[in-house]
Amino acid sequence: MAESKRYTLNKADLESLTKGLLITMAGAGLTYLTEYLSKQDFGDLTPVVMTGMAFLVNFVRKFMSGSK
């Protein structure tokens, strides 16, 4: 793959930047959601909600880090 010239971006650069942005946004969203959920009282459902949250974080991590 050819490198882009100085002060320009090629298609590969834009795809890489977009992917990085999506990963960052997913991480920020999960961080916010974790903080929010940890302060809520779900009563008897708390273990189920926290297990679901752990699954979601693991799912997103695995989805984003897949091999080519």
VOBA-1610 file (N, C-alpha, C; in pm, whole numbers, padded with zeros to 5 digits, always signed):
BEGIN
Met+00085-00118+00000Met+00000+00000+00000Met+00089+00124+00000Ala+00059+00215-00088Ala+00138+00337-00100Ala+00104+00433+00013Glu+00208+00495+00064Glu+00187+00594+00167Glu+00133+00722+00105Ser+00054+00795+00183Ser+00003+00921+00132Ser+00113+01027+00139Lys+00100+01125+00051Lys+00198+01233+00049Lys+00175+01324+00169Arg+00275+01400+00199Arg+00268+01493+00312Arg+00150+01589+00295Tyr+00076+01609+00403Tyr-00040+01698+00410Tyr-00159+01649+00326Thr-00161+01522+00295Thr-00275+01462+00226Thr-00310+01330+00292Leu-00430+01283+00266Leu-00474+01154+00319Leu-00530+01072+00204Asn-00492+00946+00199Asn-00550+00860+00097Asn-00665+00779+00158Lys-00725+00694+00079Lys-00841+00617+00125Lys-00808+00529+00244Ala-00692+00465+00241Ala-00651+00379+00353Ala-00635+00460+00482Asp-00581+00581+00471Asp-00567+00667+00588Asp-00704+00702+00646Leu-00796+00737+00559Leu-00931+00775+00604Leu-01002+00657+00669Glu-00986+00538+00612Glu-01046+00419+00672Glu-00987+00391+00810Ser-00857+00405+00823Ser-00791+00383+00951Ser-00836+00485+01055Leu-00845+00611+01015Leu-00891+00716+01106Leu-01035+00692+01150Thr-01120+00650+01057Thr-01260+00623+01088Thr-01272+00505+01184Lys-01195+00401+01159Lys-01197+00284+01248Lys-01151+00324+01389Gly-01045+00403+01397Gly-00996+00450+01527Gly-01100+00535+01599Leu-01170+00619+01525Leu-01275+00702+01583Leu-01387+00616+01640Leu-01429+00515+01564Leu-01537+00427+01609Leu-01496+00348+01735Ile-01372+00302+01739Ile-01324+00231+01857Ile-01322+00323+01978Thr-01276+00445+01958Thr-01272+00543+02067Thr-01412+00576+02116Met-01505+00595+02023Met-01643+00627+02062Met-01708+00510+02136Ala-01681+00388+02091Ala-01736+00270+02159Ala-01680+00261+02301Gly-01551+00284+02316Gly-01490+00281+02449Gly-01546+00388+02541Ala-01564+00507+02487Ala-01620+00616+02568Ala-01764+00586+02607Gly-01841+00533+02512Gly-01980+00499+02542Gly-01992+00390+02647Leu-01908+00288+02636Leu-01910+00181+02736Leu-01864+00230+02872Thr-01766+00320+02873Thr-01722+00377+03001Thr-01835+00455+03067Tyr-01904+00538+02989Tyr-02016+00613+03042Tyr-02125+00520+03093Leu-02159+00420+03013Leu-02264+00326+03051Leu-02228+00251+03178Thr-02103+00210+03191Thr-02058+00141+03311Thr-02072+00230+03434Glu-02029+00354+03421Glu-02041+00449+03533Glu-02188+00470+03571Tyr-02272+00486+03471Tyr-02414+00510+03495Tyr-02478+00389+03563Leu-02453+00271+03509Leu-02517+00151+03563Leu-02469+00117+03703Ser-02342+00150+03733Ser-02290+00118+03865Ser-02356+00200+03976Lys-02420+00310+03939Lys-02485+00396+04039Lys-02635+00370+04049Gln-02687+00278+03969Gln-02830+00249+03970Gln-02860+00132+04062Asp-02981+00131+04114Asp-03027+00021+04198Asp-03128-00062+04120Phe-03089-00182+04085Phe-03176-00270+04010Phe-03238-00378+04098Gly-03217-00365+04227Gly-03274-00461+04321Gly-03222-00601+04295Asp-03313-00695+04287Asp-03276-00835+04266Asp-03215-00860+04127Leu-03236-00768+04035Leu-03184-00786+03899Leu-03041-00734+03882Thr-02982-00678+03987Thr-02847-00622+03977Thr-02746-00722+03921Pro-02741-00847+03972Pro-02643-00941+03915Pro-02666-00969+03766Val-02791-00973+03724Val-02822-00998+03583Val-02777-00879+03497Val-02803-00757+03543Val-02765-00637+03469Val-02613-00628+03458Met-02542-00652+03568Met-02397-00643+03567Met-02335-00754+03480Thr-02394-00872+03482Thr-02347-00980+03394Thr-02368-00942+03248Gly-02483-00883+03218Gly-02510-00836+03082Gly-02411-00729+03039Met-02377-00640+03131Met-02281-00534+03099Met-02143-00594+03072Ala-02102-00690+03153Ala-01972-00756+03131Ala-01971-00826+02996Phe-02082-00891+02961Phe-02092-00957+02831Phe-02081-00854+02719Leu-02151-00741+02732Leu-02149-00638+02629Leu-02008-00583+02608Val-01938-00555+02715Val-01801-00503+02705Val-01712-00606+02635Asn-01724-00732+02674Asn-01644-00838+02614Asn-01679-00856+02466Phe-01807-00848+02434Phe-01852-00861+02295Phe-01793-00750+02208Val-01802-00626+02255Val-01752-00512+02177Val-01600-00524+02161Arg-01530-00562+02267Arg-01386-00578+02260Arg-01348-00683+02155Lys-01415-00797+02160Lys-01386-00906+02066Lys-01424-00865+01922Phe-01537-00799+01907Phe-01584-00755+01775Phe-01486-00657+01712Met-01437-00564+01793Met-01347-00459+01742Met-01206-00510+01717Ser-01165-00615+01785Ser-01027-00660+01773Ser-01009-00780+01682Gly-01110-00810+01602Gly-01104-00926+01513Gly-00987-00919+01418Ser-00938-01034+01377Ser-00824-01038+01284Ser-00873-01014+01141Lys-00780-00982+01055Lys-00814-00948+00917Lys-00837-01072+00836
//
